[in-house]
Amino acid sequence: MIIEDRTRSAEEAGPADSPVPVEAVRAFIADALAACGLPPADAAVVAQRMIDADLAGIDTHGIARLPQYVPWLRRGTINPRPTIRIAERGPATAVVDGDNGMGHLVMTLAAETAIALAREAGVGWVGARRSNHAGAGGVYAALALEHGMIGIYGAASSANHMAVSGGAEPMLGTNPIAVAIPAGEEPPVVLDIATSVSSFGAIRKHMLEGRPIPEGWVIDRTEGKPITDPERAAEGTLLPIGGYKGSGLALVIGLLAGPLNRAAFGRDVQDFGGDRDRETNTGQFVIALDVARFLPLPVFKAEIDRHIRDLRNSQRLPGVERIRVPGGERSRRMRERLRDGVPLTAALLRQLDDVAAQLGIAPLRAR
Amino acid sequence: MIIEDRTRSAEEAGPADSPVPVEAVRAFIADALAACGLPPADAAVVAQRMIDADLAGIDTHGIARLPQYVPWLRRGTINPRPTIRIAERGPATAVVDGDNGMGHLVMTLAAETAIALAREAGVGWVGARRSNHAGAGGVYAALALEHGMIGIYGAASSANHMAVSGGAEPMLGTNPIAVAIPAGEEPPVVLDIATSVSSFGAIRKHMLEGRPIPEGWVIDRTEGKPITDPERAAEGTLLPIGGYKGSGLALVIGLLAGPLNRAAFGRDVQDFGGDRDRETNTGQFVIALDVARFLPLPVFKAEIDRHIRDLRNSQRLPGVERIRVPGGERSRRMRERLRDGVPLTAALLRQLDDVAAQLGIAPLRAR
């Protein structure tokens, strides 16, 4: 049986080094982005969204991505000074054209627009095109929480690592979906998952540790046989959760995030990896739903609390210490990291030193 | 590796008997429901929704459910003459109070309301409470298609068969999600999945055939060990797709369909099976999204066609005859069954004879 209720960081994070204070991380990211040409206000927004991911414990989608973003920004593969605009607008819908800017900026505007639309109409659905990697989807879904709203996020990944069910070619991204639901005294429910069984982060961790990956994660492209050697994972395709079901979910999330916003999907998606030299036209969407249009917010929050407690206190399987409701670990980590700082691996700290040297800014360790 | 791109009927349907013309099925269902006290107009709507499921090939969710509905209606467990009303309404949201009527009626009104709201606002999100089993979710998502809209459906099942990840108690339904996306010349994309790996229908089929069920479908409630004897499946809990991921999906779909609409979830849900003697307070939701608010519908349809063809023509794994995009089989079956009739098993036909005798209506085989 499978017990794997944990956030991605638990499986993907390398060994933690001494934690770095949040303000130092924030200032370092903002300085680095400003040195890449972002206006200071934009750099601050992106830094906040990256820190939101680190605070939530999604270590693979926060500051760890900075060394990847910097060369793209310097090369102009991502536009450091975009004119992000609302290209289409209805009473409860909008499409944001990101002008190939940082996905964090584009999706922050998209989420804020969805929240404003939901305030007026009860629900707001905002798509984005010409966006880029925005870090952790749960961060944007969670922006709705403080407004007493439910947030939903979906994306068409800017790289294809999964095949459609029965297929041998990577035609689909591991298209993620995130849902955030406000609670009262309990932590909000925040689910943030890719539609693949495993992530490349988890595979990398097995590689570093010299352990084989389990069957059911990756299959090769010619025979469909399991690949268990993590070094060979890139030769295969990642398997979706639940076979044709996860493949179908990746497909519909991708169509809603991609073609509906005139963004890339399927054959349009080309993985340039580190050498990416052209716009990805990444598509995402975010939905905000105003709870008060359904029932009074305090009543809803009390009901969510009750259900969270019922689930957490329900009978456990032997060997299971506690039942984790999605979002519980996130809240615990946020408290810890706001207090103690963000744990960064030695390997990441070295990469960030290189970034600092390249950009001529003060290294993180010196802050 | 897993190749299971097929609709539920393919695994769940028993051996097919001679097909019955669609008009005979429709008249039989409508007569049976009218004999249970439904007004003729309501009986016609429910009959159409049940036939929609049978036409789509979801044999477990169409006329096959009639023998279950009839005693509930006669006993008043489901209200045959409900006053279904819109209890809350915003510019783009609504909540339907189903007055414990047939779920098919409630969700038809919910879908129509969502479509009307989306016509005005771009998106419409309509929840339902005091509803009941509505058959196949894909049917309600697909109602949006002819309006040039995308449809999404979710439900908090009226019985709990899954545990939360790590849990031993069935606290969650196999809460389904369905998404329908219009295409041009290609069949629309229609995904309709439960969040469990298998369904009770599939387990029943293994039971009838005397075959063990695969590991990974059901675990027992004390040790968490696989149950492979289909006769013992009811002692266990169904496993979600992708472990904690599917458990999380079932949770958030359930919260959006249940508590947000003041409908049942978690401990509120009690499975009375055939002896059900009180209202289920089933909750569902349906979303309609007007494509034209994002881009011109013909442009979107052409893009969806292109992507469907790219996927279908992508490289296949050995042994895979063709790649199936969700919705393709549905369209093929609809054409076939509209022409040839609906194949019904001998066992179901016998059950329907009993229904006819009980209600004093002409049996299906005599029509």
Interface residues (C-beta under 8 A of the other chain):
Chain A: M1 I2 I3 E4 D5 R6 E88 G90 P91 A92 T93 V95 E120 A121 G122 V123 G124 W125 G127 I150 A163 V164 S165 G166 G167 A168 E169 M171 I177 V179 I181 V189 L191 I193 V197 I219 R221 T222 E223 G224 K225 P226 L239 I241 G242 G243 Y244 K245 G246 S247 G248 L249 L251 V252 L255 L256 P259 L260 N261 R262 F265 G266 R267 L289 D290 V291 R293 F294 L295 F300 E303 I304 H307 D310 L311 S314 Q315 R316 L317 P318 G319 V320 R322 I323 R324 V325 P326
Chain B: M1 I2 I3 E4 D5 R6 E88 G90 P91 A92 T93 V95 E120 A121 G122 V123 G124 W125 G127 I150 A163 V164 S165 G166 G167 A168 E169 M171 I177 V179 I181 V189 L191 I193 V197 I219 R221 T222 E223 G224 K225 P226 L239 I241 G242 G243 Y244 K245 G246 S247 G248 L249 L251 V252 L255 L256 P259 L260 N261 R262 F265 G266 R267 L289 D290 V291 R293 F294 L295 F300 E303 I304 H307 D310 L311 S314 Q315 R316 L317 P318 G319 V320 R322 I323 R324 V325 P326
